[in-house]
Amino acid sequence: MICKVNRVSSVAEAKYLEDVGVDIIGITVNRLKKDDPVEKYDSRAISYEEAIRIRKSLSTAKLCIHEHWYSYFDDSFDTNAFKKVWAELHPDYVNEYVQLPHLHWKDSHDDIKSLIGSINKSALPVIVFGNAIGYDTPLSWDSEDLKLFNNLAYIEMACESIVESSWCSFRSEEVLGIKQSETSGVLLDTVIYYFEQMPVLVCDEFVIESLLSDLQRVKAKGISVSLESTAPDMFTEKAEAEFAFLSEITYLYYDLDSVVAMVRAIKEDAEI
């Protein structure tokens, strides 16, 4: 099972996480905006110099550069700066925001196809994020969409929920007595069908005691979790009004101890 941790902000965190078994260290570099101080938006965005130090400190874990969240809300993203980061840090992966449903929306199809085309020109393996699957939400994408990527490593999927004990857990055809064609919700059988075809890293409100078995149940390749903010920013409940909608996803952000507990639950249980 792959364990990916996002928003790592120091060498100490990176090394600690690597030592407990994290496979992919995700960082957000803050010199990607032309104007406002990025700390206003993300308290875990790190300096260019700290990113280099983290890169040099890793011995077994892979490094993933995450494009800054705020770059999706305006046009001030500095493309040249990001290319410089790629060239000098030599990351193993790059996180790209691609919402697969948009491929099926006439008004955004061309833009998404153009973005994927740009991604394919890069030699870097890509980890796609920005997609979700829920027990009561109709699927609006297909695994065939992933064939558009030439260098896809993983796709991060927010789920509700792979946890078998959860009230909103995915249920099977056998348990519910219906087939997928008879409901607009998503059945466990469908989740397994897609996850067996897709290199999925799951983001969910996990339960430590059943984490490994829950992941195995849906055929996920691992987890992708993010560290909580270190100060009020656009990811916290105290975010400014323009980012208020982001506060509803903060339950998917964890403190360091909780992340370490998840990693150990996966790595140690897998060895038994």
N, C-alpha and C positions, 0 to 999 in steps of 0.2 A: 504494500500500500504506500502511495506517495503522500507525503505531508508537506504542504506549501503554506508558509506563513507570510502574510503581507504587512506592509507598513512597519517594517523593522527599521529602527532609526539610530542604531549605534553599533560599533564593533562588539561591545560587550554583549548586547542582545543577540547579535548574529552568531557569535561564537557559542554562547550558551545554548541557543536553539540548535545549532549544528551538533553540539555535543550530545543533546538528548535525542537526536535522530531526525531532525528536519531535513528534508531532501532539497527543497527550493526556498531560498530566502528572497522575498520580494521587497523592493525599496522604491521610494518615490523621490526623485531628485528635484530640488526646488528652483533650479535656475532655468526654468522652462517658460517663465512668463516675462513679458517685457516691462511691465509697470508695477502694479501693486505688490507689496511683500506677500509672498505665498503663504507665510505662516498664518496670515489672517484666515486662510481657507483650510489649511491642513497642518495641524501641529506636529505631524509626524513626517512631513516632507524634510529631507535632509540636504545638507550642503553638498556641493560637488566634491569637495575635499573629503568629506566623511564617506561618500559613496566609494571613492577610490580606496580609502582605508578598509572599508568592508570587503570590497573586491579582493584585496590583497590578503585579508585575514582568513578567507575561506579555503578549506583544504578538500572537503568532501561534498559539501552542499553546493548546489548550483545557484547562480544569481539571476534574478529576473527584474528588469526595470519596468516600472508601472507608469504609464502616461498619467499626468496629473489630472485628477477629477475635474478641476475647475476649467481645464482646457476644453471641456465639452460644452461649456455654457457661454463662451464668447469667442472672439476671433484673435485673441492675443497670444495664442500658443506659438512658441518660437520653434518652428520646425528645424531650423539650422542648429539651434542649441541642442535639440534632442538628438540629431544625427551625430553631433560632436560627442555627446554622452555615449552613444552606441560605440563609436569608433575608439574612444579612449578607455572605456570600462570593459569592453569585450564581454558583455553579458551572455549568459547561456540561453536566455529567453527574453522576450518582450511581451508585456501584457497589453493587449489591444481591446478597445471597447467596440464590439460589433454585435448589435442586436439582430439576431437571425430573422425574427418576424418581419423586419423592415425590408427584407428581400422580397417579400410578398405584397408590399405596399407600393402601389403605382407611383406615388409622389416622392418616395425616397429610394426606390429600387436602384436607380442609376448612381446615386451618391454612395450607397453601400457597396455596389459592385466596384465602383472606382476605388474606394478605400481598400477593399480586399485585393484589388489589383496592385495597389501600392505596397501592401503587406507582402504579397507574393514576390515582389522585386527584391525584398530583403533576404539576406542569407540566414537570418535569425529564425529559429523555431518560435512559433507564436502560441501564446496562451490567451485564448479569447475569453472575455468576461462580458457581463451585461445581460445574461439570459436566466430564465427561471422556469420551474415546473412545479405545479401545485396539484393537489388531489382533486380540486373542484374547478380547475381552470382548463378550458380547451387548449390543446396544443396548437400553436400557430407557426411552427417551424417543423422541419424534417431533417433527419440525419443526412439526407442527400445534400442539404445545404452546405455541409462541411466539406464536401468534395471540391468546393470552389477554392479552398485553401491548399496551396502547394506544400506548405511547411507547418501544418498544424501539429502542435505537441499535445495540448490539452484544451478542453473547454470547461470553464468554471460554471457551475450550475447551482443557483440558489434553489433550495427545495423546501417544500412544505407537504409532507415531511417523510423522510426516510426512517424516522424513529418508530419502530414497530409499536411501542406502547403509547404513542401520541394519539390524541383523538382525531387528528387530521392526517394520520398516516395513510399511505397508499394501500388500498385493499385489493385483493386479487379477485379474478372472475369467480373463482370457487367460493370465496367467502361471501361475496355480494350476490352471487347467483345471476349475474348479468355479463354480457360481453361488451367489449369496448365500443362496438358499433351501436350499442343501445344506450350510451350515456355520453354527455359532453364533458364529464370529469375524466380524470386520468387514472387508469387502473394500474396496479402493481405489475401486471403482466406486460403492459405497454412500457412502463419505466424500464423494466429489465430488458425488453426487446431493444430499446434505443441505447441503453447504457452498455449493452454488450457490443454495440457497433461503434460507440463513441468513447474517446478517452476522457471520461468525465471526472473532474474533481468537485466534490460536493461541498456546498456551504449550507449549513442548517443549524437549527437550535438543538445541538447534539445532547445526548445523554451518555455520560462517560461509561457507565456500567455496560451499556449495550453497543457502544460505538463501533467496534470492529464487526460484530455480527450484523449490525444494521447496514454497514457499508457492503459487506459481502452479500447480504440479502438482495440488494438492488444492483449488484455487479458494478459498483463504482470503482474507479482506479485509485481513489484516495480522497483527501480533504484539502480545501483551501480556506483558511481562516485568517482574519485580520485582527491586529492588535488595536485596542481602544485608544482614543485620543489622549494626549498628555495634557491638553489645555482646551478651553472652549474653542471650537472651530466649526466648520460647516457640517461635521459629522456628529456633533453633540446636540443635546436638547436645548442648549443655550445658543444655538446657531442664529445668525441674523435672519430676518424674515424672508429674504430672498432665497435662503437655503433651507427653510423650515421643513420642506417636504422630505429632506434627507434624514431627519431625526427618526423617522419611522423605521429605518433599517439599522439603527444602532444596536439592536438586539443581536445582530450578527457580528458584533465587534467584542473581543474578549480581552481580559487582562492577561498578563504574561503567564501567571501561574495556571490559569485555566487552559491556555494553549498548550503549555508543557504537559499538563495532565492528559489532554487529548492525544498528544503525540506518543506519550508513554503507553497509553491504553492501546493504541494501535500497534506500536512496535513491539512492546513486551508481550502482549497477548498473541501476536502473530508468531512468536518464537516458541510458544507453549505447544 
